[in-house]
Amino acid sequence: MLRNIKEKAGMLFVSLMCAIMLSPAWALATEAADMAPVPAMGDPDWWKWPVILLFVTFVMGIIAVLGGVGGGVLFVPIIGGFFPFHLDFVRGAGLLVALCGALAAGPGLLKANLTSLRLAMPVALIASTMAIVGAMVGLALPTHIVQLALGGTILGIVAIMLSAKKSTVPHVPQADALSSALRITGVFYEPTTKEEINWKIHRTIPGLLTFIIIGFMAGMFGLGAGWANVPVLNLMMGAPLKISVATSKFLLSITDTSAAWIYLNKGCVIPMMVVPSLIGIMLGSFVGVRLLKVAKPTFIRWMVIVILLFAGLKAVQKGLSTMGISLF
Amino acid sequence: MSQHNTQATEEQVLYADILEKGMFAGLALMVITFALYVLGVMPSIVPVDEISIYWSQPVHDYLVAINTNFLHWETLPVGWSWMKLLGYGDFLNFLPVAILSGITIVCYLVITPGLFARKDKAMAIMALAEAVILTLAASGVLSGGGH
Protein backbone atom coordinates (compact mmCIF):
# COMPACT_ATOMS: atom_id res chain seq x y z
CA MET A 1 0.00 0.00 0.00
CA LEU A 2 2.84 2.33 0.97
CA ARG A 3 4.55 1.49 -2.31
CA ASN A 4 1.36 2.27 -4.21
CA ILE A 5 1.13 5.67 -2.52
CA LYS A 6 4.80 6.35 -3.35
CA GLU A 7 4.24 5.46 -7.01
CA LYS A 8 1.16 7.68 -7.23
CA ALA A 9 3.04 10.53 -5.51
CA GLY A 10 5.85 10.11 -8.04
CA MET A 11 3.50 10.35 -11.00
CA LEU A 12 1.72 13.33 -9.42
CA PHE A 13 5.12 15.00 -8.97
CA VAL A 14 5.99 14.49 -12.63
CA SER A 15 2.62 15.86 -13.75
CA LEU A 16 2.96 18.84 -11.42
CA MET A 17 6.40 19.70 -12.76
CA CYS A 18 5.12 19.54 -16.31
CA ALA A 19 2.25 21.84 -15.40
CA ILE A 20 4.70 24.29 -13.80
CA MET A 21 7.05 24.20 -16.77
CA LEU A 22 4.18 24.74 -19.16
CA SER A 23 2.75 27.59 -17.13
CA PRO A 24 2.81 31.01 -18.84
CA ALA A 25 3.79 32.56 -15.48
CA TRP A 26 7.00 30.53 -15.46
CA ALA A 27 7.71 31.57 -19.03
CA LEU A 28 7.19 35.25 -18.24
CA ALA A 29 9.31 35.06 -15.09
CA THR A 30 12.23 33.52 -16.93
CA GLU A 31 11.81 35.92 -19.82
CA ALA A 32 12.15 38.77 -17.34
CA ALA A 33 15.34 37.23 -15.96
CA ASP A 34 16.64 36.83 -19.48
CA MET A 35 15.95 40.41 -20.43
CA ALA A 36 17.25 41.91 -17.18
CA PRO A 37 20.35 44.09 -17.54
CA VAL A 38 23.62 42.60 -16.38
CA PRO A 39 24.06 43.66 -12.73
CA ALA A 40 27.18 45.56 -11.79
CA MET A 41 27.57 43.56 -8.58
CA GLY A 42 27.40 39.83 -7.89
CA ASP A 43 23.99 38.34 -7.21
CA PRO A 44 23.73 37.20 -3.56
CA ASP A 45 21.06 34.71 -4.65
CA TRP A 46 23.29 33.19 -7.36
CA TRP A 47 22.89 29.75 -5.79
CA LYS A 48 19.17 29.56 -6.63
CA TRP A 49 19.81 28.95 -10.33
CA PRO A 50 22.05 25.86 -9.92
CA VAL A 51 19.53 24.53 -7.34
CA ILE A 52 16.56 25.11 -9.67
CA LEU A 53 18.61 23.60 -12.50
CA LEU A 54 19.34 20.51 -10.41
CA PHE A 55 15.63 20.16 -9.59
CA VAL A 56 14.38 20.73 -13.15
CA THR A 57 16.98 18.40 -14.72
CA PHE A 58 16.05 15.77 -12.13
CA VAL A 59 12.44 15.92 -13.37
CA MET A 60 13.72 16.05 -16.95
CA GLY A 61 15.71 12.86 -16.33
CA ILE A 62 12.54 11.09 -15.15
CA ILE A 63 10.51 12.31 -18.13
CA ALA A 64 13.29 11.44 -20.59
CA VAL A 65 13.38 7.81 -19.43
CA LEU A 66 9.59 7.48 -19.29
CA GLY A 67 9.15 9.19 -22.67
CA GLY A 68 11.93 7.21 -24.34
CA VAL A 69 13.83 10.32 -25.44
CA GLY A 70 17.38 11.48 -24.74
CA GLY A 71 18.09 14.11 -22.10
CA GLY A 72 19.65 16.54 -24.59
CA VAL A 73 16.53 16.97 -26.69
CA LEU A 74 14.58 18.12 -23.62
CA PHE A 75 17.47 20.00 -22.01
CA VAL A 76 18.40 22.48 -24.76
CA PRO A 77 14.96 23.88 -25.63
CA ILE A 78 13.70 23.97 -22.03
CA ILE A 79 16.82 25.35 -20.33
CA GLY A 80 17.55 27.60 -23.33
CA GLY A 81 13.97 28.91 -23.35
CA PHE A 82 13.24 29.36 -19.68
CA PHE A 83 16.55 29.96 -17.86
CA PRO A 84 18.81 33.04 -17.87
CA PHE A 85 21.79 31.12 -19.34
CA HIS A 86 22.97 32.08 -22.82
CA LEU A 87 22.23 29.54 -25.56
CA ASP A 88 25.99 29.04 -26.17
CA PHE A 89 26.40 27.57 -22.67
CA VAL A 90 23.10 25.69 -22.83
CA ARG A 91 24.18 23.92 -26.02
CA GLY A 92 27.55 23.03 -24.50
CA ALA A 93 25.86 21.65 -21.39
CA GLY A 94 23.22 19.88 -23.52
CA LEU A 95 25.91 17.98 -25.41
CA LEU A 96 27.55 16.93 -22.15
CA VAL A 97 24.17 15.82 -20.76
CA ALA A 98 23.56 13.65 -23.85
CA LEU A 99 27.18 12.44 -23.81
CA CYS A 100 27.08 11.34 -20.16
CA GLY A 101 23.78 9.51 -20.69
CA ALA A 102 25.34 7.66 -23.63
CA LEU A 103 28.55 6.91 -21.72
CA ALA A 104 26.55 5.50 -18.81
CA ALA A 105 24.47 3.23 -21.04
CA GLY A 106 27.12 2.36 -23.66
CA PRO A 107 29.24 -0.29 -21.88
CA GLY A 108 26.21 -2.37 -20.83
CA LEU A 109 24.64 -2.21 -24.28
CA LEU A 110 27.92 -3.18 -25.98
CA LYS A 111 28.49 -6.13 -23.65
CA ALA A 112 24.90 -7.32 -24.10
CA ASN A 113 25.51 -7.19 -27.87
CA LEU A 114 22.43 -5.00 -28.34
CA THR A 115 24.69 -2.26 -29.65
CA SER A 116 26.47 -3.28 -32.83
CA LEU A 117 29.94 -1.73 -33.00
CA ARG A 118 30.18 -2.69 -36.69
CA LEU A 119 26.95 -0.82 -37.45
CA ALA A 120 27.95 2.14 -35.28
CA MET A 121 31.46 2.70 -36.68
CA PRO A 122 30.69 3.93 -40.22
CA VAL A 123 27.66 5.86 -39.00
CA ALA A 124 29.68 7.48 -36.19
CA LEU A 125 32.49 8.46 -38.54
CA ILE A 126 30.10 10.49 -40.70
CA ALA A 127 27.92 11.84 -37.88
CA SER A 128 30.84 12.91 -35.66
CA THR A 129 32.63 14.66 -38.54
CA MET A 130 29.47 16.57 -39.39
CA ALA A 131 28.80 17.33 -35.71
CA ILE A 132 32.12 19.21 -35.65
CA VAL A 133 31.02 21.24 -38.69
CA GLY A 134 27.59 21.82 -37.11
CA ALA A 135 29.14 23.00 -33.82
CA MET A 136 31.43 25.43 -35.64
CA VAL A 137 28.57 26.81 -37.75
CA GLY A 138 26.28 27.04 -34.73
CA LEU A 139 28.82 29.02 -32.75
CA ALA A 140 29.51 31.34 -35.69
CA LEU A 141 25.87 32.21 -36.40
CA PRO A 142 23.97 34.96 -34.53
CA THR A 143 22.12 33.59 -31.49
CA HIS A 144 18.65 34.53 -32.73
CA ILE A 145 19.18 32.59 -35.97
CA VAL A 146 20.28 29.50 -34.01
CA GLN A 147 17.33 29.96 -31.64
CA LEU A 148 14.94 30.19 -34.58
CA ALA A 149 16.43 27.13 -36.29
CA LEU A 150 16.39 25.25 -32.97
CA GLY A 151 12.69 26.04 -32.58
CA GLY A 152 12.01 24.80 -36.10
CA THR A 153 14.01 21.63 -35.45
CA ILE A 154 12.17 20.92 -32.18
CA LEU A 155 8.82 21.37 -33.95
CA GLY A 156 10.13 18.99 -36.64
CA ILE A 157 11.01 16.46 -33.92
CA VAL A 158 7.43 16.75 -32.63
CA ALA A 159 6.18 15.98 -36.15
CA ILE A 160 8.51 12.94 -36.34
CA MET A 161 7.31 11.71 -32.94
CA LEU A 162 3.70 12.07 -34.03
CA SER A 163 4.12 10.37 -37.38
CA ALA A 164 7.05 7.92 -37.23
CA LYS A 165 6.22 4.26 -37.12
CA LYS A 166 8.44 1.58 -35.64
CA SER A 167 9.19 -1.89 -36.86
CA THR A 168 10.32 -4.46 -34.30
CA VAL A 169 12.15 -6.58 -36.87
CA PRO A 170 12.00 -4.92 -40.32
CA HIS A 171 11.88 -7.16 -43.38
CA VAL A 172 15.26 -6.98 -45.13
CA PRO A 173 15.12 -9.34 -48.12
CA GLN A 174 18.79 -9.02 -48.91
CA ALA A 175 21.74 -7.18 -47.41
CA ASP A 176 23.21 -4.62 -49.80
CA ALA A 177 26.75 -4.80 -51.17
CA LEU A 178 28.29 -2.25 -48.81
CA SER A 179 26.85 -3.71 -45.60
CA SER A 180 27.88 -7.20 -46.80
CA ALA A 181 31.42 -5.99 -47.47
CA LEU A 182 31.61 -4.38 -44.04
CA ARG A 183 29.97 -7.45 -42.45
CA ILE A 184 27.34 -5.34 -40.72
CA THR A 185 25.14 -8.12 -39.46
CA GLY A 186 24.45 -9.81 -36.17
CA VAL A 187 22.35 -12.01 -33.96
CA PHE A 188 20.50 -11.15 -30.79
CA TYR A 189 18.36 -13.12 -28.40
CA GLU A 190 14.79 -11.92 -27.99
CA PRO A 191 13.61 -13.13 -24.56
CA THR A 192 9.91 -12.41 -25.18
CA THR A 193 9.75 -14.86 -28.08
CA LYS A 194 12.76 -16.94 -26.94
CA GLU A 195 14.22 -16.62 -30.42
CA GLU A 196 17.65 -15.85 -31.80
CA ILE A 197 17.08 -13.17 -34.42
CA ASN A 198 19.54 -12.85 -37.31
CA TRP A 199 19.60 -9.34 -38.66
CA LYS A 200 21.15 -7.55 -41.60
CA ILE A 201 20.71 -4.12 -43.11
CA HIS A 202 20.03 -2.57 -46.50
CA ARG A 203 19.99 0.93 -48.04
CA THR A 204 23.36 1.54 -46.34
CA ILE A 205 24.49 4.40 -48.60
CA PRO A 206 21.26 6.50 -48.30
CA GLY A 207 21.28 5.77 -44.56
CA LEU A 208 24.87 6.95 -44.15
CA LEU A 209 24.15 10.07 -46.21
CA THR A 210 21.23 10.91 -43.88
CA PHE A 211 23.69 10.95 -40.97
CA ILE A 212 25.41 13.93 -42.61
CA ILE A 213 22.33 15.99 -41.74
CA ILE A 214 21.75 14.32 -38.36
CA GLY A 215 25.35 14.87 -37.24
CA PHE A 216 25.29 18.50 -38.38
CA MET A 217 22.10 19.21 -36.42
CA ALA A 218 23.37 17.43 -33.30
CA GLY A 219 26.49 19.61 -33.29
CA MET A 220 24.75 22.83 -34.22
CA PHE A 221 22.02 22.66 -31.57
CA GLY A 222 23.74 20.59 -28.86
CA LEU A 223 20.95 18.04 -29.07
CA GLY A 224 21.46 14.34 -28.72
CA ALA A 225 20.21 12.85 -31.97
CA GLY A 226 18.38 9.72 -30.81
CA TRP A 227 15.12 11.14 -32.20
CA ALA A 228 16.62 10.92 -35.71
CA ASN A 229 19.07 8.00 -35.30
CA VAL A 230 16.41 5.44 -34.39
CA PRO A 231 14.02 6.02 -37.34
CA VAL A 232 16.93 6.00 -39.83
CA LEU A 233 18.58 2.85 -38.42
CA ASN A 234 15.26 1.08 -37.97
CA LEU A 235 13.00 2.17 -40.85
CA MET A 236 15.51 3.17 -43.52
CA MET A 237 18.39 0.76 -42.94
CA GLY A 238 16.29 -2.10 -41.56
CA ALA A 239 18.04 -2.79 -38.24
CA PRO A 240 15.74 -4.35 -35.61
CA LEU A 241 14.20 -1.83 -33.20
CA LYS A 242 16.19 -3.03 -30.15
CA ILE A 243 19.48 -2.88 -32.09
CA SER A 244 18.54 0.56 -33.47
CA VAL A 245 17.69 2.02 -30.05
CA ALA A 246 20.83 0.58 -28.39
CA THR A 247 23.17 1.51 -31.25
CA SER A 248 21.67 5.01 -31.38
CA LYS A 249 22.31 5.51 -27.65
CA PHE A 250 25.91 4.36 -28.06
CA LEU A 251 26.35 6.55 -31.17
CA LEU A 252 25.68 9.65 -29.09
CA SER A 253 28.82 8.92 -27.08
CA ILE A 254 30.85 9.42 -30.28
CA THR A 255 28.84 12.10 -32.12
CA ASP A 256 28.46 14.26 -29.02
CA THR A 257 32.12 13.78 -28.07
CA SER A 258 33.32 15.46 -31.26
CA ALA A 259 30.94 18.43 -30.89
CA ALA A 260 31.57 18.66 -27.13
CA TRP A 261 35.28 19.25 -27.81
CA ILE A 262 34.43 22.20 -30.08
CA TYR A 263 32.22 23.76 -27.39
CA LEU A 264 34.84 23.03 -24.70
CA ASN A 265 37.63 24.59 -26.76
CA LYS A 266 35.49 27.66 -27.45
CA GLY A 267 34.96 28.16 -23.70
CA CYS A 268 31.24 27.22 -23.66
CA VAL A 269 31.46 25.26 -20.41
CA ILE A 270 30.44 26.80 -17.09
CA PRO A 271 30.85 24.15 -14.37
CA MET A 272 28.18 25.79 -12.18
CA MET A 273 25.68 24.96 -14.96
CA VAL A 274 27.10 21.70 -16.27
CA VAL A 275 27.63 19.71 -13.06
CA PRO A 276 24.17 20.30 -11.47
CA SER A 277 22.62 19.43 -14.86
CA LEU A 278 24.54 16.16 -15.13
CA ILE A 279 23.83 15.15 -11.52
CA GLY A 280 20.14 16.10 -11.83
CA ILE A 281 19.54 14.25 -15.07
CA MET A 282 21.39 11.12 -13.92
CA LEU A 283 19.51 10.97 -10.59
CA GLY A 284 16.26 11.56 -12.48
CA SER A 285 17.11 8.75 -14.89
CA PHE A 286 17.59 6.33 -11.95
CA VAL A 287 14.16 7.28 -10.56
CA GLY A 288 12.64 7.17 -14.05
CA VAL A 289 13.78 3.59 -14.56
CA ARG A 290 11.96 2.63 -11.33
CA LEU A 291 8.79 4.52 -12.35
CA LEU A 292 8.87 2.86 -15.76
CA LYS A 293 7.08 -0.19 -14.36
CA VAL A 294 4.00 1.81 -13.34
CA ALA A 295 4.02 4.66 -15.88
CA LYS A 296 1.45 4.83 -18.66
CA PRO A 297 3.54 5.06 -21.87
CA THR A 298 0.84 6.79 -23.93
CA PHE A 299 0.36 9.52 -21.33
CA ILE A 300 4.12 10.07 -20.99
CA ARG A 301 4.61 10.14 -24.75
CA TRP A 302 1.93 12.80 -25.15
CA MET A 303 3.40 14.73 -22.23
CA VAL A 304 6.83 14.78 -23.94
CA ILE A 305 5.25 15.88 -27.23
CA VAL A 306 3.39 18.74 -25.51
CA ILE A 307 6.53 19.85 -23.61
CA LEU A 308 8.61 19.81 -26.81
CA LEU A 309 5.87 21.62 -28.75
CA PHE A 310 5.78 24.37 -26.13
CA ALA A 311 9.59 24.58 -25.89
CA GLY A 312 9.88 24.68 -29.71
CA LEU A 313 7.35 27.50 -29.96
CA LYS A 314 9.16 29.34 -27.17
CA ALA A 315 12.48 29.06 -29.05
CA VAL A 316 10.85 30.38 -32.26
CA GLN A 317 9.26 33.21 -30.29
CA LYS A 318 12.59 34.16 -28.67
CA GLY A 319 14.36 34.08 -32.03
CA LEU A 320 11.68 36.22 -33.69
CA SER A 321 11.43 38.69 -30.81
CA THR A 322 15.16 39.44 -31.19
CA MET A 323 14.40 40.31 -34.80
CA GLY A 324 11.60 42.62 -33.65
CA ILE A 325 8.81 40.26 -34.71
CA SER A 326 6.15 39.47 -32.13
CA LEU A 327 4.60 36.01 -32.43
CA PHE A 328 2.10 36.18 -29.55
CA MET B 1 19.54 -24.91 -34.92
CA SER B 2 21.35 -21.60 -35.20
CA GLN B 3 25.06 -21.68 -35.76
CA HIS B 4 25.37 -18.04 -34.73
CA ASN B 5 26.82 -16.72 -31.53
CA THR B 6 24.94 -13.94 -29.75
CA GLN B 7 28.01 -12.92 -27.74
CA ALA B 8 29.66 -9.56 -28.37
CA THR B 9 32.88 -9.58 -30.38
CA GLU B 10 36.29 -9.33 -28.71
CA GLU B 11 36.87 -5.70 -29.75
CA GLN B 12 33.33 -4.75 -28.68
CA VAL B 13 33.94 -6.09 -25.15
CA LEU B 14 37.34 -4.39 -25.02
CA TYR B 15 35.80 -1.10 -26.11
CA ALA B 16 33.05 -1.47 -23.47
CA ASP B 17 35.55 -2.17 -20.67
CA ILE B 18 37.61 0.94 -21.40
CA LEU B 19 34.50 3.10 -21.86
CA GLU B 20 33.15 1.90 -18.51
CA LYS B 21 36.38 2.65 -16.63
CA GLY B 22 36.69 6.12 -18.20
CA MET B 23 33.04 6.92 -17.52
CA PHE B 24 33.25 6.00 -13.82
CA ALA B 25 36.59 7.81 -13.41
CA GLY B 26 35.23 10.95 -15.07
CA LEU B 27 31.97 11.02 -13.12
CA ALA B 28 33.65 10.34 -9.75
CA LEU B 29 36.22 13.06 -10.41
CA MET B 30 33.45 15.45 -11.47
CA VAL B 31 31.66 15.07 -8.12
CA ILE B 32 34.94 15.61 -6.21
CA THR B 33 36.11 18.64 -8.22
CA PHE B 34 32.68 20.27 -8.06
CA ALA B 35 32.56 19.80 -4.28
CA LEU B 36 36.03 21.40 -3.96
CA TYR B 37 34.80 24.32 -6.08
CA VAL B 38 31.34 24.97 -4.68
CA LEU B 39 32.34 24.46 -1.02
CA GLY B 40 35.13 27.00 -1.45
CA VAL B 41 37.91 24.52 -0.60
CA MET B 42 39.82 25.79 -3.61
CA PRO B 43 39.92 29.41 -4.83
CA SER B 44 38.15 30.16 -8.11
CA ILE B 45 38.99 32.58 -10.90
CA VAL B 46 35.41 33.87 -11.11
CA PRO B 47 33.93 34.17 -7.59
CA VAL B 48 30.85 31.94 -7.24
CA ASP B 49 28.64 34.89 -6.31
CA GLU B 50 29.63 36.70 -9.51
CA ILE B 51 29.21 33.89 -12.03
CA SER B 52 25.55 34.80 -12.59
CA ILE B 53 26.73 38.12 -14.08
CA TYR B 54 28.42 36.28 -16.91
CA TRP B 55 26.36 33.22 -17.80
CA SER B 56 23.70 35.19 -19.68
CA GLN B 57 26.26 36.67 -22.10
CA PRO B 58 27.35 35.16 -25.44
CA VAL B 59 30.48 33.07 -25.01
CA HIS B 60 32.78 35.61 -26.66
CA ASP B 61 31.57 38.44 -24.39
CA TYR B 62 31.91 36.12 -21.38
CA LEU B 63 35.51 35.25 -22.27
CA VAL B 64 36.41 38.91 -22.84
CA ALA B 65 34.79 39.86 -19.52
CA ILE B 66 36.52 37.22 -17.39
CA ASN B 67 39.82 37.92 -19.11
CA THR B 68 39.48 41.67 -18.50
CA ASN B 69 38.23 41.35 -14.93
CA PHE B 70 40.25 38.42 -13.61
CA LEU B 71 42.87 36.83 -15.88
CA HIS B 72 44.48 39.78 -17.68
CA TRP B 73 45.97 37.48 -20.35
CA GLU B 74 47.03 38.65 -23.79
CA THR B 75 44.74 36.10 -25.44
CA LEU B 76 41.29 34.83 -24.49
CA PRO B 77 41.13 31.67 -22.34
CA VAL B 78 40.12 29.20 -25.06
CA GLY B 79 41.40 25.81 -26.18
CA TRP B 80 43.54 23.98 -23.63
CA SER B 81 44.47 27.14 -21.70
CA TRP B 82 42.33 25.87 -18.80
CA MET B 83 45.23 23.50 -18.04
CA LYS B 84 47.17 26.49 -16.70
CA LEU B 85 44.32 27.20 -14.26
CA LEU B 86 43.92 23.77 -12.67
CA GLY B 87 44.82 25.26 -9.30
CA TYR B 88 41.44 27.03 -9.32
CA GLY B 89 38.19 25.26 -8.44
CA ASP B 90 36.15 26.47 -11.42
CA PHE B 91 38.73 25.44 -14.02
CA LEU B 92 39.64 22.20 -12.21
CA ASN B 93 36.15 21.05 -13.23
CA PHE B 94 37.29 21.05 -16.87
CA LEU B 95 39.46 18.02 -16.09
CA PRO B 96 36.60 15.47 -15.62
CA VAL B 97 34.79 17.01 -18.61
CA ALA B 98 37.91 16.41 -20.71
CA ILE B 99 38.16 12.81 -19.44
CA LEU B 100 34.51 12.13 -20.31
CA SER B 101 34.97 13.73 -23.73
CA GLY B 102 38.27 11.99 -24.39
CA ILE B 103 37.64 8.40 -23.37
CA THR B 104 36.13 7.51 -26.77
CA ILE B 105 39.44 8.38 -28.47
CA VAL B 106 41.24 5.92 -26.18
CA CYS B 107 38.65 3.22 -26.93
CA TYR B 108 39.18 3.59 -30.69
CA LEU B 109 42.96 3.61 -30.42
CA VAL B 110 42.94 0.44 -28.30
CA ILE B 111 40.73 -1.62 -30.66
CA THR B 112 42.50 -0.55 -33.86
CA PRO B 113 45.57 -2.90 -33.65
CA GLY B 114 43.27 -5.91 -33.04
CA LEU B 115 41.19 -5.04 -36.10
CA PHE B 116 44.33 -4.79 -38.26
CA ALA B 117 45.62 -8.08 -36.82
CA ARG B 118 42.37 -9.83 -37.83
CA LYS B 119 42.71 -8.30 -41.30
CA ASP B 120 39.46 -6.39 -40.77
CA LYS B 121 41.01 -3.55 -42.76
CA ALA B 122 37.89 -1.48 -43.52
CA MET B 123 36.83 -1.32 -39.86
CA ALA B 124 40.44 -0.74 -38.73
CA ILE B 125 40.82 2.23 -41.09
CA MET B 126 37.49 3.63 -39.93
CA ALA B 127 38.53 3.27 -36.28
CA LEU B 128 41.80 5.03 -36.98
CA ALA B 129 40.06 7.78 -38.96
CA GLU B 130 37.57 8.31 -36.12
CA ALA B 131 40.42 8.58 -33.59
CA VAL B 132 42.16 11.15 -35.82
CA ILE B 133 38.98 13.22 -36.26
CA LEU B 134 38.18 13.20 -32.54
CA THR B 135 41.80 14.08 -31.72
CA LEU B 136 41.67 16.99 -34.18
CA ALA B 137 38.44 18.20 -32.55
CA ALA B 138 40.02 17.84 -29.10
CA SER B 139 43.23 19.62 -30.13
CA GLY B 140 41.42 22.87 -30.72
CA VAL B 141 42.89 23.20 -34.21
CA LEU B 142 39.46 22.89 -35.85
CA SER B 143 37.76 25.37 -33.55
CA GLY B 144 40.61 27.87 -33.62
CA GLY B 145 41.22 27.29 -29.95
CA GLY B 146 44.52 25.58 -30.17
CA HIS B 147 46.66 28.55 -29.36
Interface residues (C-beta under 8 A of the other chain):
Chain A: D34 V38 P39 G42 D43 P44 W46 W47 W49 P84 F85 H86 D88 F89 L96 L99 C100 L103 A104 G106 P107 G108 L110 K111 A112 N113 T115 L117 R118 M121 P122 A124 L125 S128 T129 I132 A135 M136 L139 T143 A181 L182 V187 F188 Y189 E196 N198 S253 I254 T257 S258 A259 A260 W261 I262 L264 N265 K266 G267 C268 V269 I270 P271 M272 M273 V274 V275 L278 I279
Chain B: S2 H4 N5 T6 Q7 A8 T9 E11 Q12 V13 Y15 A16 D17 L19 E20 G22 M23 G26 L27 M30 V31 T33 F34 Y37 V38 P47 V48 D49 E50 I51 S52 I53 Y54 W55 S56 Q57 P58 V59 Y62 L63 L76 P77 V78 G79 W80 D90 N93 F94 V97 A98 L100 S101 G102 I103 T104 I105 A122 M123 M126 A127 A129 E130 I133 L134 A137 A138 G140 L142 S143 G145 G146
